[in-house]
Amino acid sequence: RAAARGERAQLAQGEDPRRHAHDMELVRGARHDDGEQHLAILGQRHDPGLRRDDDGIVGGALARAALLIQEDLVLMRHSPNGWRLVAASLCFPSAWNLLEKFGRPMQDIHQPVPGFGEGTRNAGLIDRMFDNLRVEQPVIRWNWSLYGDARLYHPASDNKMKNRFGDGPITGNVIMRLERQTLRKLPKSGDILFTIRIHNNPLEVLETHPDGPALARSIASQVANLTDAEIEYKGLVGERERLLLRLNEIAQHTV
């Protein structure tokens, strides 16, 4: 594990910490809703006496790497039970909790996601993708969700929220939350580094974007075609029709 964390730190060594001063403050100072300071490295909250390096950083190479870049970092390791989450620096989760997922294999981690639980075709595809990932060919993907606020820290694994977008006949205060995710196989350990960076934008940005109407139509099509299970998972129960009205309104807008 230490070797894998060291590999991640080496990847980040080319970064100038001064470029990321604001992000370092976010990592150190992100807070729970109740005001409790959120600590990035699992275990630090439970053991304040963990060893620190010469710069006062707890958690070793992974923690140092996390302070140099904006992305959250998750380390996956192959085991007889599949790929397991063995280390992480997580500040800005999207409807999941690191304490619930730590140490668990991939299929358990994805169990709440419709169509991705143990034994499903999608679970098998992800396992094969991880098994066949090459060091020289990192993978990038995007994931989307819609929230009623722009908070970066959304740890609740229960994603059900009534009136997420207000009480009016048409949705308001819709935040598009995009996750830029990358997968990179580390050359020495064979572990896979999973990175996540959050991008939040209000739905209104589509009104002035050159491709706004087309993007609104695309999102509307995806929302309209979500299954009931997917609607519930994304926290859009009772919100779909109001959301579609707003998206169709933007789709007809002339930039």
C-alpha positions in Angstrom: 0.0 0.0 0.0 2.8 2.4 0.9 4.4 1.7 -2.5 1.2 2.6 -4.3 0.7 5.8 -2.4 4.3 6.7 -3.2 3.6 6.2 -6.9 0.7 8.6 -6.6 2.9 11.2 -4.9 5.5 10.8 -7.7 2.8 11.6 -10.3 1.9 14.8 -8.4 5.5 16.0 -7.8 5.5 18.1 -10.9 2.8 20.3 -9.5 3.6 23.6 -8.0 1.8 23.8 -4.6 1.4 27.6 -5.0 -1.0 27.0 -7.9 -3.3 25.0 -5.6 -3.2 27.1 -2.5 -7.0 27.6 -2.6 -7.6 23.9 -3.1 -5.3 23.0 -0.2 -7.4 25.2 2.0 -10.6 23.5 0.7 -9.1 20.1 1.6 -8.0 21.2 5.0 -11.0 23.2 5.9 -14.0 21.5 4.2 -16.7 21.2 6.9 -19.7 19.0 7.6 -23.1 20.7 7.9 -22.9 20.4 11.6 -19.6 22.3 11.7 -17.4 19.3 12.4 -14.1 19.6 10.4 -14.0 17.0 7.7 -10.6 15.3 7.6 -9.5 13.9 4.3 -7.7 10.8 5.4 -9.8 7.9 6.7 -8.7 7.2 10.3 -7.3 10.6 11.1 -10.5 11.6 12.8 -10.3 8.5 15.0 -6.6 8.7 15.8 -5.3 12.3 16.1 -1.9 10.9 17.1 -1.2 9.4 13.7 2.4 10.1 12.6 3.0 13.3 10.7 5.8 14.0 8.3 8.2 16.9 8.5 5.6 19.3 7.0 3.0 18.3 9.5 0.9 16.3 7.0 -0.8 13.2 8.3 -1.4 10.2 6.0 1.9 10.0 4.1 2.3 10.1 0.3 -1.4 9.9 -0.5 -2.2 12.8 1.7 0.6 14.9 0.2 -0.6 14.1 -3.3 -4.2 15.1 -2.3 -2.9 18.5 -1.1 -1.3 19.2 -4.5 -4.3 18.6 -6.8 -8.0 19.3 -6.7 -9.2 15.8 -7.3 -10.3 13.3 -4.6 -8.2 10.2 -4.7 -9.3 6.6 -4.3 -7.0 3.6 -4.5 -8.3 0.3 -5.7 -6.4 -3.0 -5.2 -7.1 -6.5 -6.7 -8.0 -9.2 -4.3 -9.6 -12.7 -4.4 -12.9 -11.0 -4.0 -12.3 -8.5 -6.8 -11.1 -4.9 -6.7 -11.3 -3.4 -3.2 -11.1 0.2 -1.9 -7.9 0.2 0.2 -7.0 3.9 0.6 -8.6 7.2 -0.1 -8.5 11.0 0.3 -12.1 12.1 -0.1 -13.5 15.6 0.6 -16.3 16.0 -1.8 -18.4 12.8 -2.1 -21.5 12.6 -4.3 -24.1 10.7 -2.3 -21.7 8.1 -0.8 -19.8 7.7 2.5 -16.2 6.6 2.7 -16.7 4.9 6.0 -19.4 2.7 4.5 -17.4 1.8 1.4 -13.8 1.4 2.8 -12.3 -2.0 2.4 -15.3 -3.3 0.3 -15.1 -4.9 -3.1 -16.3 -3.0 -6.2 -19.6 -4.9 -6.5 -20.5 -4.1 -2.9 -19.6 -0.4 -3.5 -21.9 -0.3 -6.5 -24.7 -2.3 -5.0 -27.0 0.8 -4.5 -26.6 1.8 -8.2 -29.4 0.3 -10.3 -28.0 -2.3 -12.7 -24.5 -2.4 -11.2 -24.9 -4.8 -8.2 -23.3 -8.2 -7.9 -24.0 -10.5 -10.7 -25.2 -7.9 -13.2 -23.8 -7.4 -16.7 -22.6 -3.9 -15.8 -20.7 -5.2 -12.8 -18.9 -7.7 -14.9 -18.0 -5.1 -17.5 -16.5 -2.9 -14.9 -14.5 -5.8 -13.4 -13.1 -6.6 -16.9 -12.3 -2.9 -17.5 -10.3 -2.8 -14.3 -8.6 -6.2 -15.1 -7.6 -5.1 -18.6 -6.6 -1.5 -17.8 -3.1 -0.7 -19.1 -0.5 1.5 -17.5 0.0 3.5 -20.7 -3.7 4.1 -21.3 -5.6 5.9 -18.5 -9.4 6.1 -18.8 -11.6 9.2 -18.4 -15.4 9.2 -17.9 -18.0 11.7 -16.7 -20.9 11.2 -14.3 -23.8 13.6 -13.7 -26.3 14.4 -11.0 -28.7 17.2 -10.2 -28.9 19.0 -6.9 -30.8 21.8 -5.3 -27.6 23.5 -3.9 -24.0 24.0 -4.9 -22.4 22.4 -1.8 -19.4 20.3 -2.7 -19.8 18.0 0.3 -22.7 15.6 -0.3 -22.0 12.5 1.7 -25.5 11.1 2.3 -25.8 7.6 0.9 -29.6 8.1 1.1 -30.1 10.4 -1.9 -33.8 10.9 -1.4 -34.8 14.6 -1.1 -38.3 15.9 -1.4 -38.8 19.2 -3.2 -35.1 19.2 -4.1 -35.7 22.1 -6.6 -38.1 24.2 -4.6 -41.9 24.3 -4.4 -43.0 26.1 -7.6 -44.6 24.5 -10.6 -41.3 24.6 -12.4 -37.9 23.8 -11.0 -35.7 26.4 -9.6 -32.1 26.4 -8.2 -31.0 23.4 -10.2 -27.3 22.7 -9.9 -25.7 20.4 -12.5 -23.0 18.4 -10.7 -20.5 16.8 -13.1 -17.8 14.4 -11.9 -14.7 14.1 -14.0 -13.4 10.6 -13.2 -10.2 9.1 -14.3 -8.7 5.6 -13.9 -5.0 5.0 -14.0 -3.1 1.7 -13.4 0.0 2.3 -11.3 3.1 0.6 -12.9 4.8 -0.9 -9.9 2.0 -2.0 -7.5 -0.7 -2.7 -10.1 -3.2 -0.8 -8.0 -5.6 1.5 -9.8 -5.9 5.1 -8.9 -9.4 6.5 -9.3 -9.6 10.3 -9.3 -12.8 12.5 -9.0 -13.1 16.2 -9.6 -16.5 18.0 -9.1 -17.7 20.7 -11.4 -20.9 22.6 -10.3 -22.9 24.9 -12.5 -26.4 26.3 -12.3 -28.8 25.1 -15.0 -29.2 28.7 -16.1 -25.7 28.6 -17.7 -27.3 26.7 -20.5 -29.3 29.8 -21.4 -26.2 31.6 -22.5 -24.1 28.7 -23.7 -23.8 28.4 -27.5 -24.8 24.8 -27.3 -27.2 25.3 -24.4 -30.5 24.3 -26.2 -28.9 21.1 -27.6 -27.4 20.3 -24.2 -30.8 20.9 -22.5 -32.5 18.5 -25.0 -29.8 15.9 -24.3 -30.3 16.1 -20.5 -34.1 16.1 -20.9 -33.8 13.0 -23.0 -31.7 11.2 -20.4 -34.0 12.3 -17.6 -37.1 11.2 -19.5 -35.6 7.8 -20.1 -34.5 7.0 -16.6 -36.1 4.0 -15.0 -38.0 4.3 -11.8 -35.1 2.8 -9.9 -32.7 5.2 -11.5 -35.0 8.2 -10.7 -35.0 7.1 -7.1 -31.3 6.6 -7.0 -30.6 10.1 -8.4 -33.1 11.6 -5.9 -35.5 12.9 -8.6 -38.7 11.2 -7.4 -41.5 13.7 -7.7 -39.2 16.1 -9.6 -38.9 14.6 -13.1 -41.9 16.4 -14.7 -41.0 19.9 -13.2 -37.4 19.3 -14.3 -38.4 18.4 -17.8 -40.5 21.5 -18.1 -37.5 23.7 -17.2 -35.2 21.8 -19.6 -37.7 22.1 -22.5 -38.0 25.8 -21.7 -34.2 26.2 -22.1 -34.2 23.9 -25.2 -36.5 26.4 -26.9 -34.4 29.4 -25.9 -32.4 31.2 -28.6 -28.9 32.1 -27.6 
